[in-house]
Amino acid sequence: MVRRTAEEAERTRATILDAALEVFAERGVHAAQLEEIARRAGVTRGALYHHFDDKTELLLAVLKERWTTSMAPVLEPLRGGGGAESIRQFARRFLECADSDPTVRALLKLSLSGELSALEGAGMADKSRAWGEWLALLDKNISCVTSRRDVRTASEGVLHALLGYALWSSLFGPPRTRSYDIRCTQILKGISS
């Protein structure tokens, strides 16, 4: 029997996650079958079960790891703490991903499906931690551009605007006029008001 290297095992795991995201987004969580995910990944069911105990564990890994990977470059400008320009770059990157990144679009479709309400515990705790990080980064940048006392309210407003756009784009497709600069200016104007 040939031993697989850690690198090969990680590539197989990543392939399974990608296939699972496709199937979950296309079919929905409840209708998705592990057999189809394994087939799309080009692995056996045994290989799939080597990496994931069940569909719930696979779903949690897809959501956590693919959102984290997809959003890392989006959040990058906020990590520098440069204020208004960092917020503008963050918002623009988010809007562009919501419209054109296939992984983000699949994640949005899956996340907005209504089927994730059953995920409690670890899944919701991970999501809560991620939103907390986004808000903390926005707080830091917003406090550089305004003397408002309600920085957290402004941070939440930025996220609400971006998530509203993502919802619209996910449900109805990207708008015909993708005026990201105008949208980013409106978001920044809302912060300084």
C-alpha positions as CSV (number, residue, x, y, z in Angstrom):
1,M,0.0,0.0,0.0
2,V,1.4,3.4,-1.0
3,R,1.4,6.1,1.7
4,R,0.1,9.5,0.8
5,T,2.1,12.5,1.7
6,A,0.6,15.2,3.8
7,E,0.6,17.5,0.8
8,E,-1.3,15.0,-1.3
9,A,-3.8,14.5,1.5
10,E,-4.3,18.3,1.7
11,R,-4.8,18.6,-2.0
12,T,-7.4,15.8,-1.8
13,R,-9.2,17.5,1.1
14,A,-9.2,20.9,-0.8
15,T,-10.7,19.1,-3.9
16,I,-13.4,17.6,-1.8
17,L,-14.2,21.0,-0.3
18,D,-14.5,22.6,-3.7
19,A,-16.7,19.8,-5.0
20,A,-18.9,19.9,-1.9
21,L,-19.4,23.7,-2.3
22,E,-20.5,23.2,-5.9
23,V,-22.9,20.4,-5.0
24,F,-24.3,22.2,-1.9
25,A,-24.8,25.4,-3.9
26,E,-26.5,23.6,-6.8
27,R,-28.6,21.1,-5.0
28,G,-29.0,22.5,-1.5
29,V,-27.6,21.0,1.7
30,H,-30.4,18.5,2.3
31,A,-30.5,17.2,-1.3
32,A,-26.7,17.0,-1.7
33,Q,-25.4,13.4,-1.6
34,L,-22.0,12.5,-0.4
35,E,-21.7,10.1,-3.3
36,E,-22.0,12.9,-5.8
37,I,-19.5,15.1,-3.9
38,A,-17.0,12.2,-4.0
39,R,-17.6,11.6,-7.7
40,R,-17.1,15.3,-8.6
41,A,-14.0,15.4,-6.5
42,G,-12.7,12.3,-8.2
43,V,-12.3,10.4,-5.0
44,T,-13.9,7.3,-3.4
45,R,-16.4,7.6,-0.6
46,G,-13.7,6.1,1.7
47,A,-11.4,9.0,0.9
48,L,-14.2,11.5,1.6
49,Y,-14.9,9.8,4.9
50,H,-11.2,9.8,5.7
51,H,-11.3,13.6,5.8
52,F,-14.9,14.2,7.0
53,D,-17.1,12.2,9.4
54,D,-20.4,13.2,7.8
55,K,-22.2,15.8,5.7
56,T,-22.5,18.3,8.6
57,E,-18.7,18.2,9.3
58,L,-18.1,18.7,5.5
59,L,-20.5,21.6,5.3
60,L,-19.0,23.3,8.3
61,A,-15.5,22.9,6.8
62,V,-16.7,24.3,3.4
63,L,-18.3,27.3,5.0
64,K,-15.5,28.2,7.4
65,E,-12.5,27.5,5.1
66,R,-13.9,28.8,1.8
67,W,-15.2,32.0,3.4
68,T,-11.9,32.5,5.2
69,T,-9.9,32.0,2.1
70,S,-12.2,34.1,-0.2
71,M,-12.4,37.0,2.2
72,A,-8.7,37.2,3.2
73,P,-7.8,39.5,0.3
74,V,-11.0,41.5,0.8
75,L,-10.1,42.2,4.5
76,E,-6.5,43.0,3.7
77,P,-6.9,46.8,3.3
78,L,-8.6,47.0,6.7
79,R,-5.8,45.2,8.5
80,G,-3.5,48.2,7.6
81,G,-5.8,50.6,9.5
82,G,-5.5,53.4,6.9
83,G,-8.9,54.9,7.5
84,A,-11.1,56.1,4.6
85,E,-9.0,54.7,1.8
86,S,-8.8,51.3,3.5
87,I,-12.5,51.2,3.9
88,R,-13.0,52.2,0.3
89,Q,-10.7,49.4,-0.9
90,F,-12.3,46.9,1.4
91,A,-15.8,47.8,0.2
92,R,-14.8,47.7,-3.5
93,R,-13.2,44.3,-3.1
94,F,-16.2,43.0,-1.4
95,L,-18.6,44.3,-4.1
96,E,-16.4,42.9,-6.9
97,C,-16.3,39.5,-5.2
98,A,-20.0,39.4,-4.6
99,D,-20.5,40.0,-8.3
100,S,-17.8,38.0,-10.0
101,D,-16.0,35.5,-7.8
102,P,-17.5,32.1,-8.5
103,T,-16.5,30.7,-5.0
104,V,-18.1,33.8,-3.2
105,R,-21.2,33.6,-5.4
106,A,-21.6,29.9,-4.5
107,L,-21.0,30.6,-0.8
108,L,-23.6,33.4,-0.9
109,K,-26.1,31.1,-2.6
110,L,-25.5,28.5,0.1
111,S,-25.5,30.9,3.0
112,L,-28.7,32.6,1.8
113,S,-30.5,29.3,1.1
114,G,-32.2,29.1,4.5
115,E,-30.8,25.6,5.0
116,L,-28.1,26.7,7.4
117,S,-30.5,27.5,10.2
118,A,-29.9,24.0,11.6
119,L,-26.2,24.8,12.1
120,E,-25.8,25.6,15.7
121,G,-22.9,25.4,18.0
122,A,-19.6,25.4,16.3
123,G,-20.9,26.6,13.0
124,M,-22.7,29.7,14.4
125,A,-19.8,30.4,16.8
126,D,-17.4,30.4,13.9
127,K,-19.6,32.8,12.0
128,S,-20.0,35.0,15.0
129,R,-16.2,35.2,15.5
130,A,-15.7,36.1,11.8
131,W,-18.3,38.9,12.0
132,G,-16.7,40.1,15.2
133,E,-13.3,40.4,13.5
134,W,-14.8,42.3,10.5
135,L,-16.5,44.7,12.9
136,A,-13.4,45.2,15.0
137,L,-11.4,46.0,11.8
138,L,-14.0,48.4,10.6
139,D,-14.2,50.1,14.0
140,K,-10.4,50.7,13.9
141,N,-10.6,52.2,10.4
142,I,-13.8,54.2,11.0
143,S,-12.4,55.7,14.2
144,C,-9.6,57.2,12.0
145,V,-12.1,59.2,9.9
146,T,-14.8,60.3,12.2
147,S,-15.3,61.7,15.7
148,R,-18.5,59.8,16.1
149,R,-19.2,58.2,19.4
150,D,-21.2,55.4,17.7
151,V,-18.3,53.8,15.7
152,R,-19.8,50.3,16.1
153,T,-23.1,51.5,14.7
154,A,-21.2,52.9,11.7
155,S,-19.3,49.7,11.3
156,E,-22.5,47.7,11.3
157,G,-24.0,50.1,8.8
158,V,-21.1,49.4,6.4
159,L,-21.6,45.7,6.8
160,H,-25.4,46.0,6.3
161,A,-24.8,48.0,3.1
162,L,-22.4,45.4,1.7
163,L,-24.5,42.4,2.7
164,G,-27.6,44.0,1.2
165,Y,-25.7,44.5,-2.0
166,A,-24.5,40.8,-1.8
167,L,-28.0,39.6,-1.2
168,W,-29.4,41.6,-4.2
169,S,-26.5,40.4,-6.5
170,S,-27.0,36.8,-5.3
171,L,-30.7,36.7,-5.9
172,F,-31.0,38.9,-9.0
173,G,-27.6,38.8,-10.5
174,P,-25.1,41.7,-10.5
175,P,-26.7,45.1,-11.4
176,R,-26.3,46.2,-15.0
177,T,-24.4,49.3,-13.8
178,R,-21.6,48.3,-11.5
179,S,-20.7,51.7,-10.1
180,Y,-18.5,50.4,-7.3
181,D,-16.9,53.8,-6.8
182,I,-20.2,55.5,-6.3
183,R,-21.3,52.9,-3.9
184,C,-18.1,53.1,-1.9
185,T,-18.4,56.9,-1.8
186,Q,-21.9,56.6,-0.5
187,I,-20.7,54.2,2.2
188,L,-18.0,56.6,3.3
189,K,-20.4,59.5,3.3
190,G,-22.6,57.5,5.6
191,I,-19.8,57.0,8.0
192,S,-18.9,60.7,8.3
193,S,-22.5,61.9,8.6
